[in-house]
């Protein structure tokens, strides 16, 4: 009996030693001052595909989960009203062109009338000059009794008539000049109307083009917010897509740990579903203002701390090559190396760094898991 008790004590002590040894070894990474960590989820930049103008959805060409290319047409809005407006604007444009041509032709008519008025003015000046000479001559003759009063009166009447004709010719030239200027103004106005009508056409055409909602980037459709025949308001969302080449993990660190993190620091993302495949990343954002710990942190002690939001982005080149395998919403842990000279622990080394077998996605593509070069 005594031997049995001693054996049980020895076994218990051994078990405790093994437990604490394993626990100490398993948690050594958490005690390493060269690294800090935080929980988070994989996220990607979301883009809403929305209607520029209010209207009815004619067709949605994609389904949730579809991969799309930049400039690919995703949604077609109803455009029959816009097409009618475009036809009307084109007709108005042609009308303004005809009006401008008529105005240009009128300039020629008005200039011809001005030239005629100027010629008449010159004739009136010559007539007045001759009439004035005759008037002055008959005036001298009358003073010397060399002519009759009747002849003088006739010369005087011709002189006064010539003066009146000159004033009339001058007024006609002034009027003709004004008419020419008015015709030119009409032509310029008609030209401006052409430009305005052309701008209307371009504006309506732009609205028609915007009625074909396209993908701004390569990505994946996440949600269909609207369906065909639904009416959307201006800015109403039809689809939600994600940019799978802009993937990051958002996590939170305490005030003490955040002070050690610098922008551009190396990081490793370890997903719960793939703990053996650490993903290389870079810290791209550190919040400048602290906030309360999010609800996903469960312990009371952690909730009482002020936390800073951090973002670690995954290499874009790697994501572009593995776009079919990228999933958002996956939980995991982000580890940040705050001491750039510290080597990555074995648990956070990538498969290539450990000399292990690459996952099938990387192996089949024959790429370096950092996305920076071809695997040899």
C-alpha positions in Angstrom: 0.0 0.0 0.0 2.8 2.3 0.9 4.5 1.6 -2.4 1.3 2.3 -4.3 1.0 5.7 -2.6 4.6 6.6 -3.3 4.1 5.5 -7.0 1.0 7.7 -7.3 2.8 10.7 -5.8 5.8 10.2 -8.2 3.4 9.9 -11.1 1.5 13.1 -10.0 4.7 15.0 -9.6 5.9 13.8 -13.0 2.7 14.8 -14.6 2.8 18.2 -13.1 6.4 18.7 -14.2 5.5 17.6 -17.7 2.4 19.8 -17.8 4.3 22.9 -16.6 7.2 22.2 -19.0 4.8 21.8 -22.0 2.9 24.8 -20.9 6.0 26.9 -20.5 7.3 25.7 -23.9 4.0 26.4 -25.6 3.7 29.8 -24.2 7.3 30.9 -24.7 6.3 32.9 -27.8 3.8 34.9 -25.8 6.6 35.8 -23.4 9.0 36.9 -26.1 9.4 40.7 -25.9 10.4 40.9 -29.6 6.8 40.1 -30.6 3.3 41.4 -29.9 0.1 39.9 -31.0 -3.7 40.6 -31.4 -6.8 38.7 -32.5 -8.6 39.8 -35.6 -10.3 38.7 -38.8 -9.2 38.8 -42.5 -10.9 41.7 -44.2 -10.8 43.2 -47.7 -11.6 46.6 -49.1 -15.3 46.7 -50.0 -16.7 48.7 -52.9 -20.4 49.4 -53.4 -21.6 49.3 -57.1 -24.3 52.0 -57.0 -26.5 53.8 -59.6 -25.6 57.3 -60.4 -29.2 58.2 -61.4 -32.5 57.0 -60.1 -34.0 54.3 -62.3 -35.1 50.7 -62.8 -32.7 47.8 -62.8 -32.8 46.2 -66.3 -30.4 43.4 -65.8 -27.8 42.1 -63.3 -25.1 40.1 -65.1 -23.3 38.5 -62.1 -24.1 36.3 -59.2 -22.7 36.4 -55.6 -19.3 34.9 -55.5 -18.4 35.6 -59.2 -15.0 36.9 -60.0 -15.1 40.0 -62.1 -12.6 42.0 -64.1 -12.1 45.8 -64.2 -14.5 47.6 -66.6 -16.7 44.4 -66.8 -20.4 45.4 -67.1 -22.2 44.2 -64.0 -25.5 45.9 -64.0 -27.6 47.5 -66.7 -30.1 50.2 -65.8 -33.1 51.2 -67.9 -32.1 53.8 -70.4 -35.2 54.3 -72.7 -35.9 57.8 -71.3 -32.3 58.8 -71.6 -32.2 57.5 -75.2 -35.2 59.6 -76.0 -33.6 62.7 -74.5 -30.4 61.9 -76.5 -32.4 61.8 -79.7 -34.0 65.1 -78.9 -30.7 66.7 -78.0 -29.2 65.5 -81.3 -32.1 67.0 -83.2 -31.6 70.3 -81.3 -28.0 70.2 -82.1 -28.7 69.9 -85.9 -31.2 72.8 -85.5 -28.6 75.0 -83.9 -26.1 74.1 -86.7 -28.7 75.3 -89.3 -29.4 78.4 -87.3 -25.7 79.2 -87.2 -25.4 78.7 -90.9 -28.3 81.1 -91.5 -26.8 83.6 -89.2 -23.5 83.4 -91.1 -25.3 84.0 -94.4 -27.1 87.0 -92.9 -23.8 88.5 -92.1 -23.0 88.5 -95.8 -26.3 90.1 -96.7 -25.8 92.8 -94.0 -22.2 93.5 -95.1 -23.4 93.9 -98.7 -26.1 96.4 -97.5 -23.4 98.2 -95.5 -21.1 98.4 -98.6 -24.1 99.8 -100.6 -24.8 102.4 -97.9 -21.1 103.4 -97.8 -21.1 103.9 -101.6 -24.3 106.0 -101.3 -22.6 108.0 -98.6 -19.7 108.7 -100.9 -22.0 109.8 -103.7 -23.9 112.1 -101.3 -20.6 113.6 -100.2 -19.7 114.3 -103.9 -23.1 115.7 -104.6 -22.9 118.0 -101.6 -19.4 119.1 -102.6 -20.7 120.1 -106.1 -23.9 121.6 -104.7 -21.8 123.7 -102.3 -19.6 125.0 -105.1 -22.7 126.0 -107.1 -24.3 127.6 -104.1 -21.2 129.7 -103.4 -20.8 130.6 -107.1 -24.4 131.8 -107.4 -24.2 133.6 -104.1 -21.3 135.7 -105.5 -23.1 136.3 -108.8 -26.2 137.4 -107.0 -24.2 139.9 -104.9 -22.8 141.4 -108.1 -26.2 141.3 -109.8 -24.8 138.8 -112.4 -27.6 136.3 -111.9 -31.2 136.2 -111.0 -32.7 135.4 -107.6 -34.4 132.4 -109.1 -31.1 130.8 -110.1 -29.7 131.4 -106.7 -32.7 129.9 -105.0 -32.4 126.8 -107.1 -28.7 126.4 -106.3 -29.4 127.0 -102.6 -32.2 124.4 -102.7 -29.9 121.8 -104.3 -27.2 122.6 -101.7 -29.7 122.1 -98.8 -31.0 118.9 -100.4 -27.4 117.6 -100.8 -26.8 118.2 -97.1 -30.0 116.3 -96.1 -29.0 113.5 -98.4 -25.6 113.3 -96.8 -27.1 113.0 -93.3 -29.5 110.4 -94.5 -26.6 108.4 -96.1 -24.6 108.7 -92.9 -27.6 107.4 -90.9 -28.0 104.6 -93.3 -24.3 103.6 -93.0 -24.7 103.7 -89.1 -27.8 101.5 -89.3 -26.1 99.1 -91.8 -23.1 98.8 -89.5 -25.3 98.1 -86.5 -27.1 95.4 -88.6 -23.8 93.8 -89.4 -22.8 93.8 -85.8 -26.1 92.3 -84.8 -25.8 89.6 -87.5 -22.3 88.7 -86.2 -23.7 88.6 -82.6 -26.5 86.3 -83.8 -23.9 84.1 -85.4 -21.8 83.9 -82.2 -25.0 83.2 -80.2 -25.9 80.4 -82.7 -22.3 79.1 -82.3 -22.7 79.1 -78.5 -26.0 77.3 -78.9 -24.2 74.6 -80.9 -21.7 74.1 -78.1 -24.5 74.0 -75.5 -26.4 71.5 -77.6 -23.2 69.4 -78.0 -22.6 69.6 -74.2 -26.2 68.4 -73.6 -25.5 65.4 -75.9 -22.3 64.6 -74.1 -24.0 64.9 -70.7 -26.9 62.6 -71.7 -24.5 60.2 -73.3 -22.4 60.2 -70.1 -25.6 59.4 -68.1 -26.3 56.5 -70.5 -22.8 55.2 -70.2 -23.1 55.5 -66.4 -26.3 53.4 -66.6 -24.0 50.4 -67.4 -22.5 49.8 -64.0 -19.0 48.4 -64.3 -16.4 46.9 -62.0 -13.8 49.6 -61.1 -11.2 46.9 -60.3 -10.7 43.1 -60.4 -12.5 41.6 -57.5 -15.3 39.3 -56.4 -19.0 40.0 -56.0 -20.0 39.6 -52.3 -23.7 40.6 -52.3 -26.5 41.3 -54.7 -28.3 44.1 -53.0 -30.8 44.7 -55.7 -32.6 42.5 -58.3 -33.9 43.1 -61.8 -37.0 45.4 -62.1 -36.3 47.1 -58.8 -36.2 50.9 -58.8 -33.1 52.4 -57.3 -32.8 56.0 -56.1 -29.8 58.1 -57.0 -26.8 56.5 -55.3 -28.8 53.3 -54.6 -26.6 50.2 -54.2 -27.0 47.3 -56.6 -23.9 45.2 -55.7 -21.2 44.9 -53.1 -17.8 43.7 -54.2 -14.4 43.2 -52.5 -10.9 43.9 -53.8 -9.1 40.7 -53.1 -5.8 42.2 -53.8 -6.2 44.6 -50.8 -6.5 42.1 -48.0 -5.6 42.9 -44.4 -6.3 41.9 -40.8 -7.5 44.5 -38.3 -6.5 43.8 -34.7 -6.1 45.7 -31.5 -3.1 46.2 -29.2 -2.8 47.7 -25.7 -1.3 51.1 -25.2 1.9 49.5 -24.0 2.3 47.2 -27.0 1.2 49.8 -29.6 4.1 52.1 -28.6 6.5 49.5 -29.9 4.9 49.0 -33.3 6.1 51.1 -36.3 4.5 51.5 -39.7 6.1 49.0 -42.1 7.0 46.5 -39.4 7.0 42.8 -40.5 4.0 40.8 -39.4 2.7 37.3 -39.7 -0.9 36.3 -39.8 -1.8 32.9 -38.5 -5.4 31.9 -39.4 -7.3 29.5 -37.2 -8.1 27.3 -40.2 -4.4 27.1 -41.3 -2.2 27.4 -38.2 0.7 25.8 -40.0 0.8 28.4 -42.8 1.8 31.8 -41.4 1.1 34.5 -43.9 3.7 37.3 -44.4 2.3 40.8 -44.0 3.3 44.4 -43.2 1.8 46.9 -40.7 0.3 49.7 -42.7 -1.8 51.5 -40.2 -1.7 52.4 -36.5 -4.5 54.4 -35.0 -3.5 57.7 -33.5 -6.3 57.7 -31.0 -7.1 54.9 -28.5 -10.5 53.4 -28.1 -12.2 50.8 -25.9 -11.5 47.2 -26.6 -14.0 45.7 -29.0 -16.7 43.3 -27.8 -14.8 40.3 -29.3 -12.3 40.5 -26.4 -14.0 38.6 -23.7 -12.0 39.0 -20.5 -12.9 41.8 -18.1 -9.3 42.8 -17.6 -8.8 43.3 -21.3 -12.1 45.3 -21.6 -10.8 47.8 -19.1 -7.8 48.7 -21.2 -7.6 51.3 -23.9 -6.7 49.7 -27.2 -5.3 51.0 -30.6 -6.5 49.6 -33.9 -3.8 48.2 -36.1 -3.9 47.0 -39.8 -1.5 44.4 -41.3 -1.7 44.1 -45.1 -0.9 41.0 -47.0 1.5 41.2 -50.0 -0.5 42.4 -53.1 1.5 40.3 -55.5 0.9 37.2 -53.5 -2.8 37.9 -53.3 -3.1 38.5 -57.0 -1.6 35.1 -57.7 -3.9 33.4 -55.1 -7.1 35.4 -55.7 -9.1 32.2 -56.1 -8.1 31.1 -52.6 -8.7 34.3 -50.7 -11.5 34.3 -48.2 -12.6 37.2 -46.0 -13.9 36.9 -42.5 -11.6 34.1 -41.3 -10.4 34.6 -37.7 -6.8 34.4 -36.6 -3.9 36.1 -34.8 -1.6 38.8 -36.1 2.0 38.7 -34.8 4.1 41.9 -35.2 7.9 41.8 -34.9 8.8 44.9 -32.8 12.5 44.0 -32.8 13.6 44.0 -36.5 16.8 42.0 -35.5 14.9 39.2 -33.8 14.5 36.0 -35.9 11.0 34.7 -36.4 10.3 31.8 -34.1 9.7 28.4 -35.7 5.9 28.7 -35.1 5.8 31.9 -37.2 8.2 30.9 -39.9 6.8 30.5 -43.4 7.0 27.0 -45.0 9.8 28.2 -47.2 11.8 29.5 -44.2 11.3 26.2 -42.5 12.2 24.3 -45.7 8.9 22.5 -45.6 6.4 21.5 -48.3 4.5 24.4 -49.9 0.7 24.3 -49.8 -0.9 23.0 -53.1 -2.0 26.5 -54.1 1.6 27.8 -54.0 3.1 24.6 -55.3 0.9 24.3 -58.3 1.5 27.9 -59.3 5.3 27.5 -58.7 5.6 30.8 -56.9 7.4 32.0 -53.9 5.0 32.3 -51.0 6.0 35.9 -50.4 4.8 36.7 -53.9 8.1 38.3 -54.8 9.5 35.7 -57.3 9.3 32.4 -58.9 10.0 29.4 -56.8 12.9 27.3 -57.9 
